Amino acid sequence: MAVAFLVAITTVVAPSAQAAPYPEYPYDATDYNEPFRGQFHFSSQGGWMNDVNAPLYYNGVYHLFYQHNPHGLQWDTMHWGHATSRDMVHWTQQPIALEPGLHNATLFSGGGWVDHNNVTGLKTGTDAPILLFTNTNGVSIAYSTDGARTFRMYNGGAKVISTPYESRDPKVYWDAARNRWGMVFWGNEGGNVAKFYSSTNLLNWTYRGEFRADWLFECPDLYQLPVDGNTGNQKWVLQDASGEYVIGTLNSAGVFVPDAGWSRPQRMDVGRTDFGGTAYAGLTFTNMPTNRVVQMFWQPGNKGSTWTGNASFPAQLGLRTFPEGIRVTRNPIGEISTIRQPAQTWSNLTISNDLATNPFNGISADTYEIEATYDLAGATATDFGFELHRRADGTRDAAIGYDRVRQTLADAPMPPVNNRVKLRVLVDRGQLETFGNDGKVSVTDNVNFDSSSGSLGIRTYANNGTVRLESLTFRRLSKAWTAAPSGPDQGVGMIKWNGVNKCVDRDAATAAVNIWDCWNGANQRWTFTAAGKIRIGNECLDQPGETIGNGAQLKTHACWGGDNQRWIRIGANQYQNAWSKRCLDLAAGDATNGRRLQVWDCVGGPNQTWSMPTN
């Protein structure tokens, strides 16, 4: 859980929303074609997304959970969102998994596990129990007995582990050497620390020890990888939210011990790996059907009119030996083949700064993959790479390149291998991921690519000389999404004030929103959508952005999906604006026809008492 968000918004956290029937599906319909929406990167159908939570595999389906505010585009009131996939590429939004108020815990980040052997004794039908581990300053468990369609709290949400110090982000893994499960979570006990516990039934946990490191902050993950593919030489990798990691072993107690030479961490991705960056809080999948270790990061830097945040494309992790030591590698999973279109290939090209040497002349593309191998024999260019979403005037949205003089990719050391350099680039509408030398260097970035027809050019470049492009492969990547429906409307009809015959009314001439005698006409027939819009036709109740304070008068505006137009039902009878955190209010309780409605601090009382839309 990215704590910096918590600090930044402590003063504006909203009360818990009154939950729609569980499991809630609080989303407007989408075709996933909005500007900057990733076409093959996961993003929530609507609302705010942050940390990846509890990615796991069960019964032919991959489950992705994530920190989520479905009622706004900023961090607030954490839920657990949920999506499923058969291949980790084509995702389908699911209803909310965990909701505050309904699930008795602070629903911050955590991991999950499938109890195939029913060691918990929680199984009630044909499905294996699926456990989610969450909470702060300790650990609580939510579990499902219906294949992750619904969850309930184990023992009413009572903590199975409690800590007197700040802690969060539990991750569960299987410790085969000791024939039991392990858990690691982050704590602040006089400094950053990873705490280790074990269990033989996933419910009762025993403290085993700790690993202290100043660099280790939030969302720890622990997993085993074979070195150079040798399954007889497995190493444990301990990483934090920023993707910094060390490798080592587990001691007899099951506590991580770094190998010699690992007093300081390496970084597995050189994107902006912080809570305001482009790659943070990554986790690996559990209960995988094969021995692959697959990771997804949260990418904070992507947003649009109805969503904020996305997940990186799933990457398979490895451990390889390099001259400087063993390092984690990251490469896109093989299932990317499910969205590839036919390839175009070139070989033995000499690239210079002359546009005539660009093999992509005449090619326009929006979402695609490039794989290139450069032979540096005889190269004189100081740097080379690709300009992406290039326009006729020479401007472009992004470039990725290799510095031959410094032997770096994105400022990360990457010496040639056999005098060759490999670049692999994934370009999506809001994402750019680059993998150098078979995953030695990984760069996870967010870019707002212009997808208009005049901005789809690609250029290979080489500055201050030439370089030989030994092989080049280009594939367009298809859209991985299918259109998603909206959730059920929360109500349709008149919104009545304080139980009397006075209703919220829209003046058709001015779009002003007033109080008026209820007459059930078109100006008073409101739809309260699943995503929190209060609309008449395509006009939505809007908190004007230029007037955030108490007394700001309301109007309707063409629906566009921002938080100014998102209203949360809190308590029994209030509507709170997701942007201003103020409530729909009748000034001074004056119900004279034509009195403008406003927002005011959510203090309750008759001035803020409104019905759900009803006939």
Secondary structure as UniProt FT lines:
FT   HELIX           3..9
FT   HELIX           10..12
FT   TURN            35..36
FT   STRAND          47..58
FT   TURN            59..60
FT   STRAND          61..69
FT   TURN            70..71
FT   STRAND          79..85
FT   STRAND          91..93
FT   TURN            101..102
FT   STRAND          112..114
FT   TURN            116..117
FT   TURN            119..120
FT   STRAND          130..134
FT   STRAND          138..144
FT   STRAND          152..153
FT   HELIX           154..157
FT   STRAND          161..162
FT   STRAND          166..175
FT   HELIX           176..178
FT   STRAND          180..188
FT   STRAND          192..199
FT   STRAND          206..212
FT   TURN            214..215
FT   STRAND          221..227
FT   TURN            228..229
FT   STRAND          230..239
FT   TURN            241..242
FT   STRAND          244..250
FT   TURN            252..253
FT   STRAND          256..258
FT   TURN            260..261
FT   STRAND          266..267
FT   TURN            275..276
FT   STRAND          280..284
FT   STRAND          294..303
FT   STRAND          307..311
FT   STRAND          315..322
FT   TURN            323..324
FT   STRAND          325..332
FT   HELIX           334..339
FT   STRAND          344..351
FT   HELIX           355..357
FT   TURN            359..362
FT   STRAND          368..375
FT   TURN            377..378
FT   STRAND          383..390
FT   TURN            392..393
FT   STRAND          396..403
FT   TURN            404..407
FT   STRAND          408..409
FT   TURN            410..411
FT   STRAND          412..413
FT   TURN            418..419
FT   STRAND          420..427
FT   STRAND          431..436
FT   TURN            437..440
FT   STRAND          441..446
FT   HELIX           453..455
FT   STRAND          457..463
FT   STRAND          467..477
FT   STRAND          491..494
FT   STRAND          496..497
FT   TURN            498..499
FT   STRAND          502..506
FT   TURN            508..510
FT   STRAND          512..517
FT   HELIX           522..524
FT   STRAND          526..528
FT   TURN            530..531
FT   STRAND          534..536
FT   TURN            537..538
FT   STRAND          539..542
FT   TURN            545..546
FT   TURN            550..551
FT   STRAND          555..558
FT   HELIX           563..565
FT   STRAND          567..570
FT   TURN            571..573
FT   STRAND          574..577
FT   TURN            578..580
FT   STRAND          583..586
FT   HELIX           587..589
FT   TURN            593..594
FT   STRAND          596..600
FT   HELIX           606..608
//
